[in-house]
Amino acid sequence: MSVYFVYILETVASNGRKSYYTGYTNNLLRRLTEHRHGRGARYTRGKQKIELKYFESYTDRKAAMRRELEIKSFSKQKKLELIKNLNNS
């Protein structure tokens, strides 16, 4: 059975500005390593710091893709609330 992950990364640019990147993958550790070594999404390349802040797992790829799109539509504040709720669980 395959497992798919939807994740949020906190990135820090050279000017210190934090932003959040949302993606999905079937191998979270590999994908995080790719992002950190400049082989991930164009958005994360060149960032000073990349940290995994949140993830969810799914057994259905289409469900993971739908959730990724949903989270990508969230405001920065709503993404921060997701992260906070996970960390307060």
NORKA-V881342 format. One record per residue. N is the residue number from 0. RES is the residue in one small letter. OMEGA is omega in whole degrees, 0 to 359 (999 if undefined). NEAR is the number of other ideal C-beta (glycine too) atoms within 10 Angstrom. D_LAST is the distance of its C-alpha to the last C-alpha in Angstrom with 1 decimal. Layout:
n & res & omega & near & d_last
N & RES & OMEGA & NEAR & D_LAST
N & RES & OMEGA & NEAR & D_LAST
This chain:
n & res & omega & near & d_last
0 & m & 179 & 3 & 27.2
1 & s & 176 & 9 & 26.0
2 & v & 180 & 14 & 22.4
3 & y & 182 & 21 & 21.7
4 & f & 169 & 21 & 19.0
5 & v & 187 & 24 & 18.2
6 & y & 175 & 22 & 17.1
7 & i & 175 & 23 & 17.0
8 & l & 169 & 25 & 18.9
9 & e & 179 & 18 & 19.4
10 & t & 177 & 20 & 23.1
11 & v & 179 & 14 & 25.3
12 & a & 181 & 12 & 29.0
13 & s & 178 & 8 & 31.8
14 & n & 178 & 6 & 32.0
15 & g & 182 & 8 & 28.4
16 & r & 178 & 10 & 27.1
17 & k & 173 & 13 & 23.6
18 & s & 186 & 14 & 23.1
19 & y & 180 & 18 & 20.8
20 & y & 179 & 19 & 22.1
21 & t & 178 & 21 & 20.8
22 & g & 173 & 21 & 22.4
23 & y & 183 & 22 & 22.4
24 & t & 173 & 20 & 23.8
25 & n & 178 & 13 & 24.4
26 & n & 188 & 12 & 24.0
27 & l & 181 & 18 & 21.1
28 & l & 178 & 10 & 22.4
29 & r & 183 & 10 & 26.0
30 & r & 178 & 20 & 25.0
31 & l & 177 & 21 & 23.1
32 & t & 177 & 12 & 26.2
33 & e & 179 & 15 & 28.5
34 & h & 184 & 24 & 26.8
35 & r & 181 & 16 & 27.1
36 & h & 175 & 10 & 30.7
37 & g & 180 & 12 & 31.8
38 & r & 179 & 11 & 32.1
39 & g & 180 & 20 & 29.2
40 & a & 178 & 13 & 29.5
41 & r & 181 & 7 & 32.1
42 & y & 185 & 14 & 29.5
43 & t & 180 & 19 & 27.9
44 & r & 177 & 13 & 31.2
45 & g & 178 & 10 & 32.3
46 & k & 182 & 22 & 29.0
47 & q & 184 & 11 & 28.8
48 & k & 176 & 12 & 25.2
49 & i & 184 & 18 & 22.9
50 & e & 176 & 14 & 19.3
51 & l & 182 & 16 & 16.8
52 & k & 188 & 18 & 13.7
53 & y & 170 & 20 & 12.3
54 & f & 175 & 16 & 13.5
55 & e & 178 & 17 & 13.8
56 & s & 182 & 11 & 16.4
57 & y & 174 & 19 & 19.3
58 & t & 181 & 10 & 22.4
59 & d & 182 & 12 & 24.5
60 & r & 181 & 13 & 25.7
61 & k & 178 & 9 & 26.6
62 & a & 178 & 14 & 23.3
63 & a & 179 & 22 & 21.7
64 & m & 177 & 14 & 24.5
65 & r & 180 & 14 & 24.0
66 & r & 177 & 18 & 20.3
67 & e & 179 & 21 & 21.4
68 & l & 178 & 12 & 24.0
69 & e & 181 & 11 & 21.7
70 & i & 178 & 20 & 19.3
71 & k & 180 & 14 & 22.5
72 & s & 181 & 9 & 23.7
73 & f & 172 & 15 & 20.8
74 & s & 177 & 8 & 21.6
75 & k & 181 & 10 & 20.3
76 & q & 180 & 7 & 18.4
77 & k & 175 & 10 & 16.7
78 & k & 178 & 20 & 15.8
79 & l & 177 & 17 & 14.3
80 & e & 176 & 12 & 12.2
81 & l & 180 & 17 & 10.9
82 & i & 181 & 14 & 10.2
83 & k & 180 & 12 & 8.7
84 & n & 177 & 10 & 6.3
85 & l & 184 & 13 & 5.4
86 & n & 178 & 9 & 5.6
87 & n & 181 & 6 & 3.8
88 & s & 999 & 5 & 0.0
